[in-house]
């Protein structure tokens, strides 16, 4: 979770940001997120900007660089990056501010069809993968799954928490800090775990996923292996760092893998 506020940034960093957007009249820190030290909406005379910042010495700064690299290639479903600043050992990114609430993934939610349409549009719009340097899925899940099962030519988001789907008159997908290139069905598979965590059965979650063409075209043996890999990965993460969200996700991933007969 972000632990800094606008006024906590060094004066030199704030001045560098204001050189792009003018004086900041108000700043509201976000209450969610785990990558940035600062995540805040900045009010200026020219409108609102969403700013993320982190010290360059932080290992997670690489995720901000990754997000900055892919942003020019993303469809308008993602907020546009307006500037990137490196100043006084800080890295800051400024995005168009988009309104919206976090997506509701619970059973019966009216957001569910819209999320399916969004995943479909992303898959279609980002295949083939744009010519941008991103990690390959074969590397991301190395040691958990045979590389040929997740290899592909789609630019994937991979962090499909409901916090990253902002619902208003349309849906925006934010926080592209974990992009990778891989099989087109992977983001939908990752969403299935989120649906199970939100209260859906594995069967109902897969029925929901069937409306997404890339998922329908996925090889069953690849999905089986991926479900087992996710169960192992989330359990490993839970044991390494028992953050509050990791236990429920480990349970959800294991439930889905067991449903597919892919886990003991």
N, C-alpha and C positions, 0 to 999 in steps of 0.2 A: 504494500500500500504506500502511496506517496507520503513522504514525511517532511517535505519542505513546502513553504508557502512563498508567494511572490516576493514578499519583503525579505525573505531569507536568502535570496540570491545575491551574490556580490553586486555592488553598485555598477561595476563595469559591465556585467552581464545584462542587467536591467537596461542600462543605457544603450547597449548594442541592440537589444530587442526593440527598444523604443525608437531607434533610428529607422526601423522598418515600419512601425505601426503608429508612431506618435505616442504622446503621453498615455500611460495606463491610468484610467480613471477609477477602476475597481477591478479586483481579482477575486475569483471564487475557486477554491481548490476542490478537486474531485475527491470523492470518498472511496473510489474503487480503483483497481489497477495494482499491478505488482512489479512493474518494470521500471517506471520512471521515479526519480526522486521528487520531481514536481510535475503535477498535471493540473492545469488551471485554465479557466475561461477568463480571458482578459477583455475588459470593456474599454474601448477607445472611441475617439470622436468619429472614426471611420467604420465602426462596427465591432463585432466580437471576433476574437481569435482564440483558438484552443492551442495552448502551449504545453509542450512536454520538455523536460530538461533533466539532465543527469550529469554527474561529474565524469570527465573523460577517463579517469582512472578506474571507474567502476566497470567490471567485466560485462555488465549488461548494456554498456554503451554501444556494443556491437549490434545490438538489436535495434537501436535507434538509427544507426547507419544503414542497416538492412531496410528499415522502413522507408528511409529517405531515398534509397536507391530504387525501390520498386514503385514508389508513388506516382512518378510520371507515366507509368505504363498501365495504371489501374483505370477502370471505367469510372464514370462519375458517381457510381454507388459508393465510392470512397471519397472522403473529404480531401480536397487538393492541398498539397504542401506548398506554402507560400515562401518560406525561407528556412534556411538552416544556418545556425550560428555556432561557431566555436570560439569561445572567449574565456580567458582566465580559468582554464582547465574545466570549463563547462561546455556541454553540447546542448543546444536548444533547437527544437523544431516548432514551427508555427503553421497551423492548419486552419482552413476555413472552419468556422464554428457551425455545427449542424445541430438543430433541435431534435428532441426525441427522448423517449423513455426506453429503458432496457426491455428487450423482448421477453414475453411471457411464454415459457415452454411447457407449462402445465397442461394436463389433459383437458381438451375442450377449448383451449385458448384460440381466439380468432387470429392470433399472430402466426399460427403454425402453417397455414397455406402460403402466407406471404414469405415466410422464411424459406419454404420449399422453392418458391418462385425465385427468390434471391439467390439461393445456391445454384439453381439451374442457370440463371443468367450469368453468374460468375464463372461457372464451368465453361459455358459456351463462349463467353467473351475473353477468357484467358487461356484458351486452347487454340493454337499451340502457345506454349509459354513464350512471353516476350523475350527479346535478347538482353536480359538483365542478369547480373550475377546473383544467384541465390543458391542455397544449399539444396542438394538433391535428396529426395526422399530415401534413396538407397543409402545415403550417409546418415540421415536423420534417425532412421530406425535400424541402423547397422547393429547386428548382434541380436536383434529381436525377431527379424523376419528375413526370409530370402530376398535379396535385392530385386530379382526379376518380378516379384509379386507386387511391388509398389512403384516400380519404375514407370515413368510416363512423361507426357509433355504438356502438363497443365500447371499453371501458376496457382498454388494453393495458399490459403490463409493459415490454416491449421490451429488457430486459437479461437474456436467457435463457441466460446462462452456467451451466454445471453447478454453479458455486459457489452459485448462488441457489436451487437445489432441494435441500432437506435431506430425506434419506430415512431414515425410522425405521419405526415401525409404520404411518405414513402419510407423505405428502409435505407439506412446508410450502414455500411460495414466499416468499422474503425479498427485501429490498432493492428496494423499489418507488420508487426515487429517480428513475426515468426514465419516468414514466407518460405516456401520450398517448391521445388519442381517435382511432380510425381503423377501418379495415376489419378484420373479425373474424379474417381469416386471417393477419394480419401476424406475430403471435408464432410461429405455426407455421413461416412462411417463415424467420424469423430462426433458429429452431431447426434448420432444414435445414442452414444454414451451419455450425452447431456440430457437427452429425452428420458432415458431410463432413470437418471438421477432425479429428473423433475417429476417422476411418478408414473410414467408410461411403462407398460410391460415391454420386454424385448420384441415380442411379436407385433404389438401395436406400433412400436418405433420403426420396425422394418416395413410395415404396411404404409406408414407415412412416407418413408424414404422411397417407396416404389414409384412415386410420382416424379422423381428426379431421374431423367434419362441416363445420366452417367452411372448412377447406382444400379439401374436395371441392367446395364451392360457389363457390370463387374463380374469377373469370374468367381464363382462360389468358393473355390479353394483359396483364392487370394483373400477374400473377405474372412473366411474362417481363420486363416493364419494371422490376419491383421487383428481380428478380435482377440485372439489369444495373446498376441504381442502387446496390445493395449492393456489387457488385464495384468500382464507381468510388469509392464512399465509403470502403471499407476500404483501397483503394490510396492514396487521398488521406491517410487517417489514418496509414498506414504511412510515407508520405513525410514528413509533418509531424512525427511523433514515433515513431520506430521502437522502440516498446516490444516486449518479447519476444513477446507474444501477437498483435501486429498483423500480423506477416508471415504466420504460418500462417492467420490468418483471411482475409487478403487473397487468399491462394492458394485457400482453400476457396471463398470467394465467387466468384472468377473461374472455378473449376472448375464450380460449379453454373450460373453464367450461361452458360458455353460449352455445357454439356449442354442447356440450354433453347434454344440458338441465339440467345441474347440479348446476346452479347458477341463482339467480334471476337477 
